[in-house]
Amino acid sequence: MMLRERTRIAAPQGRSASMLAGLTLLLAAGTALAQPAAEATARPVMGVSFPDVFVSSDSEGFLARKVSAGLYPWYEHGDQHTGLQVQRNTYAQGSWRAQGETVSVVHRAVNPRTALGWQMKAGVDQLLSRQVLTLDGSYSLALTESTTAEFVLHRERIETETALRDGLHQTSAGAGLWQQVTPRLNAGGLLQMMQVSDGNTRTQLRLRGVYDLLPEHGITMQVRYRGLRASDTTVPRRYFNPGEFEEAMVAVGVRRRIEGWVLRGTLGLGRQQVGADPSTRTQLAELSVTSPLAGPVFWRTRLGYNRSAGVQGPDYRYRYLVQELYASF
């Protein structure tokens, strides 16, 4: 099984609460310092998000459902805001069921025209009487007119039934470079290191080349590669953990803008190999819709399907839906 994204709502206590409070103050100070002098005296706009929904299911019968609400005292639009978010998490597989909650500080400052900027979500996740400090952060910047760099940092639970029961989590960090090779060709990759709390270390490499096949229609051809290496395959079998895994895929992408709305879609077919096993087929399908940023309401949704390898063999299927709804006042 793959590592995936995540009821009574309670405030975090003790050391976790102190860390979360410190992060809140740090973000508030950083946001205030980042405001231009002309905006310093302007009345801040308040924003809320509800419901933010994440739902996933897979061919092994594992279901994850997360519903959250956020309050953003510093709000400009769906890609520029700072505030607090409370999330209720539900997991189920067969007769097993677990519920918990996450309280997070959220900051997002992304340029919608270039997709450059940074976002961070840091919080305390409580499930089955265990607390985990979680983090989802990324930063991207232009190094030159044709080169961009990306940095990522994550800390989260490993979401399978046995891993959640045992309180496993992972911490990962990575860096990547992306180059505009020609006006119609962009290529690059991301190298990421992951440390699992059971002592296992995983190294992952992702490469991608994107060619503007029909720029006037927003159609691209993509070549994708991902490789995975694990340092320890003798740890208990609580998640998908091959010693070696490789996947190569060819995909078609579409991006269209219609009166401010942005539609994106990807369809991909590829081959995968787990260790020395024979190669098998993989599939990918993704679709996203984003509303115009201007206006009091902003909506973004994304859904996808992936067929690849999992704990029970090469025919693992994973489906997900993500929805965000923001309003300002």
C-alpha positions in Angstrom: 0.0 0.0 0.0 1.2 3.5 -0.8 1.9 6.3 1.6 -1.2 8.6 1.4 -2.5 12.0 2.3 -5.0 11.9 6.0 -14.5 12.8 16.4 -14.5 15.1 18.7 -12.5 18.2 18.2 -10.1 19.1 21.0 -7.4 21.6 21.5 -3.8 20.2 21.6 -2.3 20.1 25.1 1.1 20.4 26.7 4.3 20.6 24.6 2.4 20.2 21.3 0.2 23.2 22.2 3.3 25.3 23.0 4.9 24.4 19.6 1.7 25.2 17.7 1.3 28.6 19.6 4.9 29.5 18.7 4.3 28.7 15.1 1.2 30.8 15.1 3.1 33.8 16.4 6.0 33.3 14.0 3.7 33.2 11.0 1.8 36.2 12.2 5.0 38.2 12.5 6.3 37.0 9.2 3.1 38.0 7.5 3.1 41.4 9.0 6.7 42.1 8.0 5.9 40.9 4.4 3.2 43.5 3.9 4.2 46.6 1.9 4.2 49.9 3.8 1.2 51.2 1.8 -0.8 48.2 3.0 0.2 48.3 6.6 -2.6 50.6 7.6 -5.3 48.9 5.4 -8.0 46.9 7.2 -7.1 43.2 6.9 -9.6 41.0 5.1 -11.0 38.0 7.0 -11.4 34.7 5.2 -12.9 31.3 6.1 -12.8 27.9 4.4 -15.6 25.3 4.8 -15.9 22.6 3.9 -12.4 21.5 2.9 -12.8 17.8 2.0 -10.4 15.0 1.3 -11.7 11.5 0.5 -9.7 8.5 -0.7 -10.3 4.8 -1.1 -8.3 1.9 -2.5 -8.6 -1.6 -3.8 -7.5 -3.0 -0.4 -10.6 -1.6 1.2 -8.9 1.3 3.1 -11.0 4.5 3.3 -9.8 7.9 4.5 -12.1 11.0 5.0 -11.0 14.4 6.2 -13.2 17.4 6.7 -11.8 20.7 7.9 -12.7 24.4 8.5 -10.3 27.3 8.6 -10.3 30.9 9.8 -7.8 33.3 8.2 -7.4 36.8 9.8 -5.0 37.6 6.9 -6.7 36.7 3.7 -6.3 37.9 0.1 -7.4 35.0 -2.0 -7.2 31.2 -2.1 -3.4 31.3 -2.8 -2.6 34.0 -0.3 -3.8 33.6 3.3 -2.7 32.9 6.9 -4.7 31.4 9.7 -5.8 28.4 11.7 -7.5 25.2 10.5 -9.3 22.4 12.4 -9.6 19.0 10.7 -11.6 15.9 11.6 -10.1 12.6 10.3 -11.8 9.3 9.8 -10.2 6.0 8.7 -11.9 2.7 8.1 -11.1 -0.8 6.7 -13.5 -3.7 7.1 -14.8 -3.6 10.7 -11.9 -1.4 11.9 -12.5 2.3 12.4 -10.5 5.2 13.9 -11.2 8.9 14.3 -9.0 11.8 15.3 -8.4 15.5 14.7 -5.7 17.9 13.6 -5.2 21.5 14.6 -2.9 23.4 12.2 -1.4 26.8 11.5 -1.7 27.5 7.7 0.2 30.0 5.6 0.1 30.2 1.8 1.8 32.8 -0.4 1.8 31.6 -4.0 1.8 33.8 -7.1 -1.1 32.5 -9.2 0.6 33.6 -12.4 3.9 31.8 -11.9 3.0 29.2 -9.2 6.1 30.3 -7.3 6.1 31.1 -3.6 5.7 29.1 -0.4 3.1 27.3 1.6 3.3 25.8 5.0 0.8 23.8 7.2 2.1 22.8 10.6 0.0 21.2 13.3 -0.7 18.6 15.9 -2.4 15.4 14.8 -4.1 13.2 17.5 -5.3 9.7 16.8 -5.7 6.6 19.0 -4.2 8.4 22.0 -1.1 9.4 20.1 0.0 12.9 19.0 2.2 13.6 16.0 3.6 17.0 15.0 2.7 17.3 11.2 4.2 19.5 8.6 3.5 20.1 4.9 5.7 22.8 3.4 7.2 23.8 0.0 9.1 26.7 -1.4 9.8 27.5 -5.1 11.7 30.4 -6.6 13.1 31.6 -9.9 16.9 31.3 -10.0 17.1 32.7 -13.6 14.6 33.5 -16.3 14.6 29.9 -17.3 15.4 28.0 -14.1 13.4 27.4 -11.0 14.2 25.6 -7.7 11.8 23.8 -5.4 12.2 22.6 -1.8 9.8 20.4 0.1 9.4 19.3 3.7 6.8 16.9 5.0 6.0 15.1 8.3 2.9 12.9 8.5 1.4 9.6 9.6 1.7 6.6 7.3 -1.9 5.8 6.5 -2.5 2.1 6.5 -4.5 0.3 9.1 -1.5 -1.4 10.8 0.7 1.7 10.5 -2.0 3.9 12.1 -2.5 1.3 14.9 1.2 1.3 15.6 1.6 5.1 15.4 4.1 5.1 12.4 5.0 8.4 10.8 7.5 9.6 8.3 9.6 12.8 7.8 10.9 13.7 4.4 12.8 16.5 2.7 13.7 17.1 -0.9 15.0 19.6 -3.5 14.5 19.9 -7.2 15.4 22.0 -10.3 13.3 22.7 -13.3 14.7 24.1 -16.6 12.9 25.8 -19.6 15.1 24.0 -22.1 13.4 25.5 -25.2 10.3 27.7 -25.4 8.2 24.5 -25.7 10.1 22.1 -23.5 10.4 22.1 -19.7 12.3 19.4 -17.8 13.6 18.7 -14.3 13.4 16.5 -11.3 13.0 16.2 -7.5 15.2 14.1 -5.2 13.6 13.3 -1.8 14.8 11.5 1.3 12.3 9.9 3.7 12.9 8.7 7.3 10.2 6.3 8.7 9.8 6.1 12.4 10.5 2.3 12.2 14.1 3.0 11.2 13.6 2.6 7.5 15.1 5.2 5.1 13.7 5.7 1.6 15.2 7.6 -1.3 12.9 8.7 -4.1 13.7 10.4 -7.5 11.1 11.9 -9.8 11.9 13.2 -13.3 9.6 14.9 -15.7 9.7 16.4 -19.2 6.8 18.4 -20.6 6.5 19.4 -24.3 3.9 21.9 -25.5 2.5 19.8 -28.3 -0.4 22.1 -29.2 0.2 25.4 -27.3 -2.9 27.0 -28.8 -5.1 24.3 -27.3 -3.1 23.8 -24.0 -2.1 20.2 -24.8 1.2 18.8 -23.7 3.0 15.5 -24.0 4.8 14.4 -20.8 7.4 11.8 -19.9 7.6 10.8 -16.3 9.9 8.6 -14.2 10.0 7.8 -10.5 12.3 5.5 -8.7 12.3 4.3 -5.1 15.0 2.6 -2.9 14.5 1.4 0.7 17.3 0.8 3.1 15.5 -1.9 5.1 12.9 -4.4 3.8 13.0 -6.5 7.0 10.8 -4.1 9.0 7.3 -5.3 9.7 5.1 -5.3 6.6 2.9 -2.4 7.6 3.1 -0.4 4.3 4.3 -0.8 0.7 8.1 -1.2 1.1 9.9 -2.7 -1.9 13.7 -2.7 -1.9 13.5 -1.2 -5.4 10.7 0.3 -7.4 10.7 2.0 -10.8 8.0 3.4 -13.0 8.2 5.1 -16.4 5.1 6.8 -17.9 3.9 8.7 -21.0 1.1 11.1 -20.4 -1.1 13.7 -22.2 -1.9 16.9 -20.3 -4.5 19.6 -21.0 -4.8 23.1 -19.5 -7.6 25.5 -20.5 -8.6 28.9 -19.2 -12.3 29.8 -19.7 -13.4 33.2 -18.4 -11.1 33.0 -15.4 -11.8 29.3 -14.7 -8.8 26.9 -15.1 -9.3 23.3 -16.1 -6.4 20.8 -16.0 -6.4 17.1 -16.9 -3.8 14.4 -17.3 -4.0 10.8 -18.7 -1.0 8.5 -18.4 0.0 5.0 -19.2 3.3 3.3 -18.1 5.2 0.3 -16.9 6.4 -0.5 -13.4 8.9 -2.9 -11.9 9.2 -4.0 -8.3 12.6 -5.5 -7.6 13.3 -8.4 -10.0 9.6 -9.1 -10.7 8.4 -8.8 -14.3 7.2 -5.3 -15.3 3.5 -4.6 -15.2 1.1 -1.8 -16.4 0.4 1.4 -14.5 -2.3 4.1 -15.2 -2.9 7.7 -14.1 -5.9 10.0 -14.5 -6.3 13.4 -12.9 -8.7 16.3 -13.3 -8.8 19.7 -11.5 -11.0 22.8 -11.7 -10.2 26.2 -10.2 -12.5 29.2 -10.0 -11.3 32.8 -10.7 -9.3 34.2 -7.8 -11.2 37.5 -7.9 -14.4 37.8 -5.9 -15.6 36.9 -2.4 -15.7 33.1 -3.1 -13.0 30.8 -4.3 -13.4 27.2 -5.2 -10.9 24.5 -6.1 -11.4 20.8 -6.6 -9.2 17.9 -7.7 -9.9 14.2 -8.3 -7.7 11.4 -9.5 -7.1 7.7 -10.0 -3.9 5.7 -9.9 -3.2 2.1 -10.7 0.2 0.8 -9.6 1.9 -1.6 -7.2 0.8 -2.2 -3.6 1.3 -4.6 -0.6 -1.0 -7.2 -2.2 0.6 -7.1 -5.7 0.9 -5.0 -8.9 -2.8 -4.2 -9.3 -3.2 -1.7 -6.5 -5.8 1.1 -7.3 -6.2 4.4 -5.5 -8.9 7.0 -5.9 -9.1 10.5 -4.3 -11.1 13.7 -4.2 -10.0 17.0 -2.8 -12.2 20.1 -2.5 -11.5 23.6 -1.1 -14.0 26.4 -0.7 -13.0 29.9 0.6 -15.0 33.0 1.3 -13.9 36.4 2.4 -15.7 39.2 4.3 
